[in-house]
Amino acid sequence: MSQATLVVDPAESPLTPESWGKLGMWVFLAGDAMSFGALLAGYGAIRAGSVDWPVPAEVLGISLTAFMTFLLICTSLTMVKGLSAIKRGDQKGMITFLGLTILGGVIFLGCQAYEWTHLIHKGLGFTSNPYGNYLFGTTFYAITGFHGAHVTGGVIYLTIVLIRGLRGKYSADNCNGVEILGLYWHFVDLVWILVFTFLYLI
């Protein structure tokens, strides 16, 4: 009587190349979230211990930054529309919406440059502040500058993906790169809402 041979298939990893990319981005964003969290926590601790901390609304341009916040929220929408378009195989739609997202990011950076220039002319420097505690300027420029660097990186990232899209690198069956880009951009937008709330409104 012959003994049956049991054939066992090698275990397959549940992670595909596409999911590895998403996992990598999520790990990066988790670390980045801790960086922003530490900056905002440090800001809160310094502000709580200061007796001459200025009222942000009296120093900063709330109207301009409210527009900047609305603009970034709109770019999250265009990013969603761009991903939705390529998932339907609509390359032209993806390119259009990614272009609008890039435009929104560039306008945001232009507004931030204008805001910084205006505040510097008013005397608010990295180590100087005619309105009170000089650490107000230090923390403001450090946090908004750190976020601005992320927006700049996001605009560059968007541009690279847009160029690849123009070359036909993405389709309904190959849109993982656009989806990973969306994770990063939505994170940048969400962080700005927190920065706007803590630095400008509270």
LUMDO-883408 format. One line per 2 residues: number of its first residue (from 1); for each residue x, y, z of N, C-alpha, C, O. Coordinates in Angstrom, 3 decimals, always signed. Layout:
N
NUM	X Y Z X Y Z X Y Z X Y Z  ... $
END
This chain:
202
1	+0.864 -1.189 +0.000 +0.000 +0.000 +0.000 +0.895 +1.233 +0.000 +1.699 +1.426 +0.912  +0.752 +2.053 -1.016 +1.611 +3.247 -1.123 +1.092 +4.354 -0.214 -0.107 +4.545 -0.013 $
3	+2.059 +5.054 +0.309 +1.699 +6.149 +1.231 +1.519 +7.442 +0.442 +2.397 +7.825 -0.330  +0.400 +8.106 +0.629 +0.119 +9.345 -0.110 +1.098 +10.432 +0.309 +1.435 +10.585 +1.483 $
5	+1.527 +11.158 -0.668 +2.459 +12.251 -0.403 +1.688 +13.553 -0.252 +0.905 +13.938 -1.120  +1.923 +14.204 +0.846 +1.227 +15.460 +1.121 +2.070 +16.609 +0.587 +3.203 +16.824 +1.017 $
7	+1.500 +17.332 -0.344 +2.203 +18.463 -0.935 +1.700 +19.750 -0.283 +0.507 +20.052 -0.321  +2.608 +20.491 +0.303 +2.243 +21.721 +0.981 +2.765 +22.897 +0.177 +3.969 +23.006 -0.059 $
9	+1.871 +23.776 -0.243 +2.292 +24.959 -0.985 +3.027 +25.910 -0.059 +2.639 +26.082 +1.097  +4.079 +26.523 -0.560 +4.779 +27.501 +0.283 +3.863 +28.659 +0.652 +3.070 +29.128 -0.165 $
11	+3.984 +29.104 +1.870 +3.121 +30.195 +2.337 +3.409 +31.459 +1.547 +4.568 +31.825 +1.349  +2.377 +32.110 +1.106 +2.523 +33.347 +0.359 +2.364 +34.539 +1.294 +1.526 +34.536 +2.196 $
13	+3.159 +35.522 +1.065 +3.059 +36.739 +1.874 +1.762 +37.453 +1.539 +1.415 +37.587 +0.365  +1.032 +37.918 +2.563 -0.205 +38.654 +2.295 +0.067 +40.034 +1.712 -0.855 +40.714 +1.263 $
15	+1.328 +40.448 +1.718 +1.678 +41.768 +1.208 +2.136 +41.670 -0.237 +3.110 +40.985 -0.548  +1.434 +42.352 -1.103 +1.817 +42.437 -2.506 +2.760 +43.622 -2.679 +2.884 +44.440 -1.769 $
17	+3.430 +43.734 -3.831 +4.265 +44.926 -4.051 +3.503 +46.227 -3.859 +4.057 +47.210 -3.368  +2.215 +46.232 -4.252 +1.399 +47.438 -4.084 +1.175 +47.753 -2.608 +1.287 +48.904 -2.184 $
19	+0.857 +46.712 -1.826 +0.591 +46.955 -0.407 +1.871 +47.276 +0.350 +1.824 +47.964 +1.369  +3.017 +46.791 -0.127 +4.287 +47.172 +0.491 +4.505 +48.672 +0.357 +4.976 +49.324 +1.289 $
21	+4.164 +49.209 -0.797 +4.308 +50.649 -1.011 +3.428 +51.441 -0.065 +3.864 +52.443 +0.501  +2.193 +51.001 +0.110 +1.281 +51.691 +1.030 +1.763 +51.563 +2.466 +1.704 +52.521 +3.237 $
23	+2.240 +50.372 +2.820 +2.745 +50.170 +4.174 +3.930 +51.096 +4.444 +4.033 +51.704 +5.510  +4.819 +51.188 +3.458 +5.971 +52.075 +3.613 +5.550 +53.515 +3.831 +6.121 +54.211 +4.671 $
25	+4.555 +53.966 +3.079 +4.077 +55.339 +3.241 +3.420 +55.532 +4.606 +3.625 +56.561 +5.251  +2.640 +54.562 +5.048 +2.002 +54.673 +6.358 +3.031 +54.733 +7.480 +2.861 +55.485 +8.440 $
27	+4.107 +53.937 +7.362 +5.172 +53.976 +8.373 +5.836 +55.349 +8.389 +6.101 +55.914 +9.450  +6.101 +55.874 +7.190 +6.707 +57.202 +7.091 +5.796 +58.263 +7.707 +6.258 +59.129 +8.450 $
29	+4.510 +58.192 +7.397 +3.569 +59.182 +7.912 +3.403 +59.071 +9.431 +3.197 +60.076 +10.111  +3.493 +57.849 +9.955 +3.397 +57.683 +11.409 +4.567 +58.383 +12.096 +4.385 +59.058 +13.109 $
31	+5.763 +58.221 +11.544 +6.920 +58.904 +12.100 +6.809 +60.408 +11.963 +7.163 +61.157 +12.874  +6.311 +60.842 +10.811 +6.138 +62.270 +10.566 +5.093 +62.868 +11.500 +5.241 +63.997 +11.969 $
33	+4.044 +62.112 +11.764 +3.004 +62.593 +12.675 +3.578 +62.823 +14.070 +3.187 +63.766 +14.757  +4.508 +61.960 +14.488 +5.137 +62.142 +15.800 +6.008 +63.397 +15.812 +6.104 +64.084 +16.829 $
35	+6.645 +63.693 +14.668 +7.459 +64.911 +14.585 +6.590 +66.154 +14.745 +6.917 +67.054 +15.518  +5.485 +66.195 +14.012 +4.568 +67.328 +14.140 +3.954 +67.377 +15.542 +3.774 +68.452 +16.114 $
37	+3.639 +66.205 +16.083 +3.068 +66.163 +17.427 +4.026 +66.728 +18.464 +3.615 +67.445 +19.376  +5.313 +66.400 +18.319 +6.314 +66.915 +19.251 +6.448 +68.428 +19.116 +6.574 +69.131 +20.119 $
39	+6.421 +68.927 +17.898 +6.511 +70.380 +17.692 +5.323 +71.106 +18.308 +5.491 +72.121 +18.984  +4.126 +70.584 +18.073 +2.934 +71.236 +18.621 +2.871 +71.113 +20.136 +2.418 +72.033 +20.816 $
41	+3.327 +69.974 +20.672 +3.349 +69.811 +22.121 +4.357 +70.774 +22.746 +4.100 +71.367 +23.794  +5.508 +70.919 +22.087 +6.504 +71.867 +22.573 +5.986 +73.286 +22.547 +6.222 +74.066 +23.469 $
43	+5.271 +73.618 +21.469 +4.657 +74.949 +21.359 +3.683 +75.178 +22.509 +3.685 +76.237 +23.136  +2.849 +74.173 +22.778 +1.868 +74.303 +23.851 +2.519 +74.477 +25.215 +2.059 +75.271 +26.037 $
45	+3.602 +73.722 +25.452 +4.286 +73.817 +26.738 +4.934 +75.188 +26.925 +4.856 +75.781 +28.001  +5.581 +75.688 +25.857 +6.234 +77.000 +25.937 +5.195 +78.100 +26.144 +5.386 +79.017 +26.942 $
47	+4.093 +77.985 +25.408 +3.051 +79.009 +25.528 +2.415 +78.986 +26.914 +2.137 +80.037 +27.490  +2.188 +77.797 +27.443 +1.558 +77.686 +28.764 +2.441 +78.280 +29.862 +1.942 +78.782 +30.869 $
49	+3.760 +78.216 +29.654 +4.663 +78.722 +30.675 +5.071 +80.170 +30.482 +5.895 +80.688 +31.236  +4.505 +80.829 +29.483 +4.868 +82.222 +29.200 +3.828 +83.179 +29.763 +2.626 +82.918 +29.705 $
51	+4.310 +84.287 +30.306 +3.397 +85.287 +30.858 +3.176 +86.444 +29.881 +2.304 +87.285 +30.099  +3.963 +86.485 +28.812 +3.842 +87.587 +27.847 +3.636 +87.077 +26.425 +4.101 +87.676 +25.455 $
53	+2.921 +85.945 +26.326 +2.659 +85.375 +24.996 +1.609 +86.222 +24.281 +0.540 +86.464 +24.842  +1.883 +86.676 +23.066 +0.902 +87.527 +22.374 -0.318 +86.734 +21.915 -0.257 +85.515 +21.755 $
55	-1.400 +87.429 +21.710 -2.600 +86.801 +21.157 -2.363 +86.598 +19.657 -2.191 +87.580 +18.935  -2.349 +85.361 +19.173 -2.013 +85.114 +17.761 -2.846 +85.931 +16.786 -2.317 +86.429 +15.792 $
57	-4.131 +86.077 +17.051 -5.007 +86.802 +16.131 -4.616 +88.268 +15.976 -4.948 +88.901 +14.974  -3.907 +88.807 +16.974 -3.503 +90.208 +16.912 -2.178 +90.395 +16.164 -1.800 +91.519 +15.831 $
59	-1.485 +89.297 +15.906 -0.186 +89.364 +15.227 -0.246 +88.766 +13.832 +0.317 +89.322 +12.889  -0.926 +87.638 +13.698 -0.940 +86.888 +12.447 -2.159 +87.255 +11.592 -3.163 +87.759 +12.095 $
61	-2.043 +86.996 +10.320 -3.141 +87.285 +9.398 -4.118 +86.128 +9.312 -3.919 +85.196 +8.533  -5.164 +86.185 +10.102 -6.124 +85.083 +10.149 -6.867 +84.929 +8.822 -7.115 +83.807 +8.382 $
63	-7.222 +86.030 +8.189 -7.980 +85.960 +6.929 -7.177 +85.246 +5.849 -7.700 +84.392 +5.133  -5.899 +85.605 +5.739 -5.045 +84.974 +4.720 -4.888 +83.490 +4.988 -5.021 +82.674 +4.076 $
65	-4.606 +83.134 +6.232 -4.392 +81.723 +6.534 -5.698 +80.925 +6.478 -5.669 +79.723 +6.213  -6.820 +81.562 +6.719 -8.103 +80.878 +6.538 -8.285 +80.527 +5.062 -8.758 +79.441 +4.727 $
67	-7.904 +81.458 +4.187 -7.955 +81.169 +2.745 -7.003 +80.045 +2.391 -7.349 +79.164 +1.604  -5.799 +80.062 +2.966 -4.813 +79.009 +2.708 -5.342 +77.654 +3.158 -5.126 +76.643 +2.489 $
69	-6.031 +77.636 +4.289 -6.607 +76.386 +4.798 -7.694 +75.879 +3.858 -7.741 +74.694 +3.529  -8.556 +76.779 +3.434 -9.610 +76.401 +2.484 -8.999 +75.876 +1.184 -9.497 +74.918 +0.593 $
71	-7.918 +76.517 +0.754 -7.256 +76.108 -0.483 -6.708 +74.688 -0.370 -6.862 +73.887 -1.292  -6.067 +74.374 +0.758 -5.526 +73.023 +0.922 -6.640 +71.979 +1.005 -6.487 +70.862 +0.510 $
73	-7.760 +72.346 +1.632 -8.892 +71.425 +1.670 -9.386 +71.145 +0.249 -9.743 +70.015 -0.084  -9.402 +72.184 -0.576 -9.810 +72.011 -1.984 -8.846 +71.094 -2.726 -9.263 +70.305 -3.574 $
75	-7.538 +71.198 -2.402 -6.569 +70.334 -3.088 -6.731 +68.878 -2.657 -6.409 +67.968 -3.421  -7.218 +68.654 -1.457 -7.522 +67.274 -1.052 -8.644 +66.719 -1.921 -8.631 +65.550 -2.307 $
77	-9.609 +67.577 -2.221 -10.717 +67.169 -3.085 -10.222 +66.869 -4.493 -10.609 +65.858 -5.079  -9.367 +67.734 -5.047 -8.854 +67.483 -6.403 -7.983 +66.236 -6.433 -7.949 +65.530 -7.441 $
79	-7.270 +65.954 -5.327 -6.475 +64.734 -5.260 -7.378 +63.506 -5.305 -7.079 +62.534 -5.998  -8.482 +63.554 -4.564 -9.452 +62.457 -4.581 -10.035 +62.274 -5.980 -10.191 +61.150 -6.458 $
81	-10.354 +63.391 -6.629 -10.926 +63.317 -7.982 -9.915 +62.753 -8.974 -10.278 +62.007 -9.883  -8.649 +63.114 -8.795 -7.618 +62.590 -9.686 -7.462 +61.093 -9.547 -7.356 +60.387 -10.550 $
83	-7.447 +60.589 -8.310 -7.350 +59.146 -8.091 -8.582 +58.436 -8.624 -8.479 +57.375 -9.239  -9.751 +59.025 -8.387 -10.987 +58.425 -8.891 -10.982 +58.343 -10.420 -11.466 +57.375 -11.006 $
85	-10.426 +59.376 -11.048 -10.387 +59.398 -12.516 -9.526 +58.272 -13.070 -9.943 +57.571 -13.992  -8.329 +58.091 -12.519 -7.457 +57.049 -13.062 -7.976 +55.662 -12.748 -7.714 +54.723 -13.500 $
87	-8.717 +55.508 -11.634 -9.323 +54.215 -11.326 -10.387 +53.854 -12.354 -10.702 +52.681 -12.551  -10.938 +54.878 -13.009 -11.902 +54.636 -14.088 -11.210 +54.556 -15.447 -11.862 +54.390 -16.477 $
89	-9.886 +54.675 -15.437 -9.145 +54.638 -16.687 -9.101 +55.970 -17.402 -8.716 +56.035 -18.569  -9.491 +57.037 -16.716 -9.533 +58.375 -17.312 -8.212 +59.097 -17.039 -8.084 +59.819 -16.050 $
91	-7.232 +58.894 -17.925 -5.921 +59.509 -17.727 -5.981 +61.029 -17.843 -5.303 +61.737 -17.098  -6.778 +61.524 -18.761 -6.901 +62.970 -18.935 -7.468 +63.622 -17.677 -6.999 +64.679 -17.255 $
93	-8.470 +62.994 -17.085 -9.051 +63.524 -15.851 -8.044 +63.529 -14.722 -7.969 +64.484 -13.950  -7.254 +62.438 -14.623 -6.235 +62.375 -13.581 -5.227 +63.504 -13.743 -4.875 +64.170 -12.770 $
95	-4.765 +63.720 -14.964 -3.779 +64.764 -15.231 -4.342 +66.143 -14.900 -3.644 +66.987 -14.338  -5.595 +66.363 -15.247 -6.236 +67.657 -14.961 -6.304 +67.920 -13.462 -5.942 +69.001 -12.997 $
97	-6.766 +66.931 -12.715 -6.938 +67.131 -11.275 -5.601 +67.175 -10.541 -5.465 +67.903 -9.558  -4.617 +66.412 -10.999 -3.296 +66.515 -10.383 -2.695 +67.894 -10.655 -2.028 +68.471 -9.796 $
99	-2.938 +68.414 -11.859 -2.462 +69.760 -12.183 -3.095 +70.809 -11.282 -2.423 +71.743 -10.845  -4.384 +70.661 -11.002 -5.064 +71.595 -10.100 -4.532 +71.465 -8.672 -4.432 +72.457 -7.950 $
101	-4.193 +70.246 -8.271 -3.623 +70.040 -6.940 -2.267 +70.719 -6.828 -1.961 +71.354 -5.818  -1.458 +70.581 -7.871 -0.152 +71.250 -7.900 -0.330 +72.765 -7.832 +0.373 +73.447 -7.088 $
103	-1.268 +73.279 -8.608 -1.527 +74.718 -8.622 -1.913 +75.207 -7.230 -1.428 +76.242 -6.773  -2.792 +74.457 -6.556 -3.199 +74.832 -5.203 -2.023 +74.830 -4.241 -1.905 +75.717 -3.396 $
105	-1.150 +73.831 -4.369 +0.019 +73.764 -3.506 +0.971 +74.928 -3.731 +1.529 +75.477 -2.781  +1.154 +75.302 -4.996 +2.045 +76.422 -5.322 +1.470 +77.737 -4.789 +2.204 +78.566 -4.250 $
107	+0.158 +77.923 -4.940 -0.480 +79.140 -4.425 -0.348 +79.190 -2.910 -0.092 +80.252 -2.343  -0.520 +78.048 -2.252 -0.360 +77.988 -0.793 +1.042 +78.438 -0.392 +1.200 +79.241 +0.527 $
109	+2.051 +77.926 -1.073 +3.429 +78.295 -0.752 +3.676 +79.776 -1.026 +4.407 +80.433 -0.285  +3.069 +80.299 -2.089 +3.199 +81.729 -2.376 +2.582 +82.576 -1.279 +3.140 +83.600 -0.887 $
111	+1.425 +82.145 -0.784 +0.770 +82.871 +0.313 +1.602 +82.808 +1.581 +1.690 +83.785 +2.325  +2.212 +81.656 +1.824 +3.045 +81.530 +3.017 +4.283 +82.419 +2.915 +4.689 +83.035 +3.901 $
113	+4.879 +82.487 +1.731 +6.037 +83.363 +1.531 +5.642 +84.824 +1.760 +6.389 +85.590 +2.371  +4.466 +85.198 +1.265 +3.966 +86.568 +1.471 +3.743 +86.832 +2.956 +4.104 +87.895 +3.462 $
115	+3.150 +85.865 +3.652 +2.882 +86.025 +5.084 +4.184 +86.203 +5.860 +4.296 +87.100 +6.696  +5.156 +85.358 +5.583 +6.444 +85.450 +6.275 +7.098 +86.811 +6.023 +7.589 +87.453 +6.951 $
117	+7.100 +87.240 +4.762 +7.708 +88.526 +4.418 +7.028 +89.667 +5.153 +7.693 +90.560 +5.679  +5.706 +89.636 +5.189 +4.929 +90.672 +5.870 +5.237 +90.694 +7.363 +5.412 +91.767 +7.941 $
119	+5.306 +89.531 +7.989 +5.572 +89.459 +9.421 +6.998 +89.892 +9.753 +7.231 +90.539 +10.774  +7.933 +89.541 +8.907 +9.323 +89.950 +9.129 +9.448 +91.468 +9.037 +10.172 +92.087 +9.817 $
121	+8.744 +92.056 +8.087 +8.758 +93.519 +7.955 +8.123 +94.195 +9.175 +8.464 +95.330 +9.508  +7.209 +93.501 +9.830 +6.580 +94.038 +11.042 +7.449 +93.826 +12.280 +7.103 +94.283 +13.369 $
123	+8.577 +93.136 +12.113 +9.511 +92.948 +13.217 +9.485 +91.582 +13.873 +10.245 +91.335 +14.809  +8.618 +90.684 +13.398 +8.552 +89.350 +13.978 +9.629 +88.474 +13.344 +9.475 +88.016 +12.212 $
125	+10.698 +88.247 +14.061 +11.783 +87.424 +13.556 +11.863 +86.092 +14.277 +11.018 +85.766 +15.110  +12.887 +85.331 +13.944 +13.055 +84.027 +14.577 +13.439 +84.178 +16.041 +13.088 +83.337 +16.868 $
127	+14.154 +85.242 +16.362 +14.557 +85.485 +17.753 +14.166 +86.880 +18.232 +14.745 +87.404 +19.183  +13.189 +87.469 +17.571 +12.730 +88.798 +17.996 +11.221 +88.887 +17.823 +10.642 +88.288 +16.918 $
129	+10.604 +89.647 +18.711 +9.152 +89.793 +18.658 +8.742 +91.067 +19.391 +8.795 +91.110 +20.621  +8.335 +92.099 +18.663 +7.932 +93.348 +19.322 +6.613 +93.223 +20.081 +6.210 +94.147 +20.788 $
131	+5.935 +92.068 +19.931 +4.620 +91.896 +20.547 +4.675 +91.137 +21.871 +3.653 +90.986 +22.541  +5.868 +90.653 +22.256 +5.958 +89.884 +23.491 +7.083 +88.875 +23.432 +8.160 +89.172 +22.916 $
133	+6.845 +87.695 +23.953 +7.861 +86.645 +24.040 +8.454 +86.330 +22.664 +7.723 +86.073 +21.708  +9.802 +86.353 +22.577 +10.459 +86.117 +21.285 +10.282 +84.681 +20.799 +10.419 +84.406 +19.607 $
135	+9.976 +83.755 +21.731 +9.772 +82.366 +21.330 +8.508 +82.186 +20.494 +8.321 +81.152 +19.853  +7.655 +83.184 +20.506 +6.476 +83.138 +19.626 +6.930 +83.043 +18.174 +6.435 +82.207 +17.418 $
137	+7.872 +83.901 +17.785 +8.385 +83.862 +16.420 +9.158 +82.588 +16.143 +9.047 +82.018 +15.057  +9.945 +82.134 +17.120 +10.736 +80.914 +16.946 +9.846 +79.720 +16.648 +10.077 +78.988 +15.686 $
139	+8.831 +79.527 +17.477 +7.949 +78.374 +17.290 +7.093 +78.523 +16.039 +6.829 +77.540 +15.345  +6.658 +79.749 +15.746 +5.827 +79.976 +14.569 +6.575 +79.615 +13.296 +6.066 +78.857 +12.471 $
141	+7.776 +80.149 +13.129 +8.538 +79.891 +11.906 +8.999 +78.438 +11.813 +9.058 +77.869 +10.723  +9.326 +77.837 +12.968 +9.775 +76.448 +12.953 +8.655 +75.509 +12.498 +8.872 +74.630 +11.664 $
143	+7.450 +75.707 +13.056 +6.345 +74.796 +12.744 +5.800 +75.045 +11.342 +5.610 +74.103 +10.572  +5.546 +76.313 +11.008 +5.008 +76.582 +9.669 +6.056 +76.298 +8.593 +5.712 +75.891 +7.483 $
145	+7.338 +76.512 +8.920 +8.395 +76.201 +7.961 +8.520 +74.706 +7.730 +8.724 +74.259 +6.601  +8.396 +73.928 +8.812 +8.452 +72.470 +8.689 +7.306 +71.967 +7.819 +7.486 +71.090 +6.974 $
147	+6.129 +72.536 +8.042 +4.988 +72.143 +7.206 +5.173 +72.614 +5.776 +4.854 +71.884 +4.838  +5.690 +73.836 +5.596 +5.928 +74.338 +4.249 +6.896 +73.458 +3.475 +6.749 +73.280 +2.266 $
149	+7.891 +72.902 +4.176 +8.825 +71.983 +3.527 +8.095 +70.730 +3.049 +8.417 +70.178 +1.997  +7.117 +70.289 +3.826 +6.326 +69.118 +3.412 +5.459 +69.437 +2.200 +5.308 +68.606 +1.305 $
151	+4.889 +70.642 +2.172 +4.091 +71.029 +1.001 +4.983 +71.109 -0.233 +4.596 +70.669 -1.316  +6.182 +71.674 -0.066 +7.128 +71.753 -1.187 +7.467 +70.361 -1.699 +7.462 +70.112 -2.905 $
153	+7.762 +69.451 -0.765 +8.031 +68.073 -1.168 +6.837 +67.441 -1.851 +6.987 +66.675 -2.803  +5.638 +67.767 -1.357 +4.428 +67.231 -1.971 +4.214 +67.743 -3.379 +3.796 +66.987 -4.256 $
155	+4.495 +69.021 -3.611 +4.353 +69.592 -4.950 +5.337 +68.915 -5.916 +4.989 +68.615 -7.059  +6.568 +68.678 -5.443 +7.555 +67.989 -6.275 +7.090 +66.559 -6.574 +7.180 +66.088 -7.708 $
157	+6.596 +65.884 -5.545 +6.065 +64.524 -5.681 +4.913 +64.504 -6.680 +4.865 +63.645 -7.561  +3.991 +65.446 -6.543 +2.859 +65.552 -7.472 +3.333 +65.768 -8.905 +2.798 +65.177 -9.843 $
159	+4.334 +66.614 -9.060 +4.840 +66.919 -10.401 +5.446 +65.680 -11.050 +5.247 +65.437 -12.240  +6.190 +64.892 -10.261 +6.781 +63.658 -10.786 +5.697 +62.687 -11.230 +5.786 +62.095 -12.306 $
161	+4.675 +62.525 -10.400 +3.569 +61.618 -10.745 +2.819 +62.142 -11.968 +2.400 +61.362 -12.824  +2.650 +63.474 -12.052 +1.984 +64.055 -13.217 +2.764 +63.771 -14.494 +2.179 +63.414 -15.516 $
163	+4.079 +63.929 -14.438 +4.912 +63.657 -15.619 +4.808 +62.184 -16.017 +4.712 +61.862 -17.201  +4.826 +61.304 -15.032 +4.656 +59.877 -15.324 +3.279 +59.609 -15.920 +3.130 +58.760 -16.800 $
165	+2.265 +60.344 -15.431 +0.931 +60.194 -15.992 +0.866 +60.639 -17.442 +0.196 +60.010 -18.261  +1.562 +61.726 -17.761 +1.605 +62.209 -19.142 +2.275 +61.193 -20.066 +2.001 +61.159 -21.265 $
167	+3.149 +60.374 -19.503 +3.832 +59.339 -20.280 +3.053 +58.031 -20.313 +3.523 +57.033 -20.859  +1.852 +58.042 -19.721 +0.995 +56.865 -19.764 +1.377 +55.768 -18.804 +1.090 +54.597 -19.055 $
169	+2.031 +56.127 -17.690 +2.492 +55.110 -16.746 +1.384 +54.579 -15.847 +1.559 +53.554 -15.187  +0.245 +55.265 -15.814 -0.833 +54.844 -14.920 -2.076 +54.465 -15.711 -2.336 +54.993 -16.792 $
171	-2.825 +53.548 -15.149 -4.070 +53.092 -15.778 -4.994 +52.600 -14.671 -4.651 +52.656 -13.490  -6.169 +52.118 -15.068 -7.124 +51.613 -14.079 -6.555 +50.422 -13.317 -6.903 +50.199 -12.157 $
173	-5.672 +49.649 -13.974 -5.067 +48.475 -13.341 -3.724 +48.787 -12.693 -3.140 +47.931 -12.029  -3.238 +49.997 -12.881 -1.937 +50.371 -12.334 -1.997 +51.805 -11.818 -1.452 +52.725 -12.428 $
175	-2.666 +51.975 -10.691 -2.839 +53.323 -10.142 -2.360 +53.404 -8.693 -2.682 +54.350 -7.974  -1.583 +52.394 -8.273 -1.126 +52.365 -6.882 -0.253 +53.569 -6.538 -0.320 +54.097 -5.428 $
177	+0.567 +54.000 -7.498 +1.438 +55.141 -7.257 +0.654 +56.414 -6.966 +1.063 +57.229 -6.139  -0.462 +56.578 -7.642 -1.301 +57.751 -7.413 -1.983 +57.654 -6.045 -2.147 +58.658 -5.352 $
179	-2.371 +56.452 -5.673 -3.030 +56.258 -4.381 -2.063 +56.544 -3.224 -2.453 +57.149 -2.225  -0.805 +56.108 -3.358 +0.194 +56.370 -2.321 +0.474 +57.867 -2.224 +0.624 +58.406 -1.127 $
181	+0.542 +58.531 -3.365 +0.694 +59.987 -3.374 -0.448 +60.645 -2.612 -0.227 +61.585 -1.847  -1.661 +60.158 -2.816 -2.826 +60.718 -2.136 -2.714 +60.615 -0.622 -3.121 +61.530 +0.094 $
183	-2.165 +59.507 -0.128 -1.985 +59.354 +1.319 -1.106 +60.470 +1.867 -1.414 +61.071 +2.896  -0.013 +60.739 +1.170 +0.911 +61.788 +1.624 +0.239 +63.158 +1.594 +0.333 +63.923 +2.553 $
185	-0.439 +63.463 +0.487 -1.025 +64.796 +0.346 -2.144 +65.037 +1.357 -2.256 +66.133 +1.907  -2.965 +64.033 +1.605 -4.030 +64.193 +2.602 -3.439 +64.400 +3.994 -3.984 +65.152 +4.803 $
187	-2.328 +63.731 +4.264 -1.661 +63.921 +5.552 -1.186 +65.363 +5.708 -1.381 +65.977 +6.756  -0.569 +65.892 +4.671 -0.082 +67.280 +4.704 -1.240 +68.248 +4.942 -1.113 +69.205 +5.705 $
189	-2.359 +67.990 +4.289 -3.532 +68.859 +4.466 -4.083 +68.768 +5.883 -4.424 +69.785 +6.486  -4.171 +67.551 +6.417 -4.704 +67.363 +7.761 -3.814 +68.050 +8.803 -4.309 +68.684 +9.734 $
191	-2.499 +67.915 +8.632 -1.574 +68.536 +9.581 -1.736 +70.057 +9.569 -1.662 +70.700 +10.616  -1.959 +70.631 +8.378 -2.111 +72.080 +8.325 -3.339 +72.545 +9.102 -3.307 +73.600 +9.736 $
193	-4.410 +71.775 +9.057 -5.604 +72.135 +9.819 -5.272 +72.204 +11.310 -5.739 +73.097 +12.017  -4.462 +71.254 +11.779 -4.045 +71.267 +13.186 -3.134 +72.461 +13.481 -3.275 +73.122 +14.510 $
195	-2.204 +72.728 +12.570 -1.301 +73.874 +12.750 -2.090 +75.171 +12.772 -1.844 +76.029 +13.620  -3.024 +75.325 +11.863 -3.855 +76.516 +11.786 -4.649 +76.701 +13.078 -4.773 +77.815 +13.587 $
197	-5.176 +75.614 +13.593 -5.988 +75.688 +14.807 -5.144 +76.089 +16.017 -5.513 +76.990 +16.769  -4.001 +75.408 +16.199 -3.191 +75.637 +17.398 -2.412 +76.955 +17.354 -2.300 +77.644 +18.368 $
199	-1.869 +77.311 +16.170 -1.004 +78.493 +16.095 -1.771 +79.772 +15.829 -1.350 +80.839 +16.277  -2.889 +79.699 +15.112 -3.583 +80.906 +14.684 -4.861 +81.190 +15.469 -5.180 +82.349 +15.734 $
201	-5.585 +80.152 +15.838 -6.928 +80.355 +16.396 -6.995 +80.290 +17.909 -7.746 +81.041 +18.532  -6.213 +79.394 +18.507 -6.317 +79.205 +19.967 -5.462 +80.234 +20.707 -5.422 +80.233 +21.937 $
END
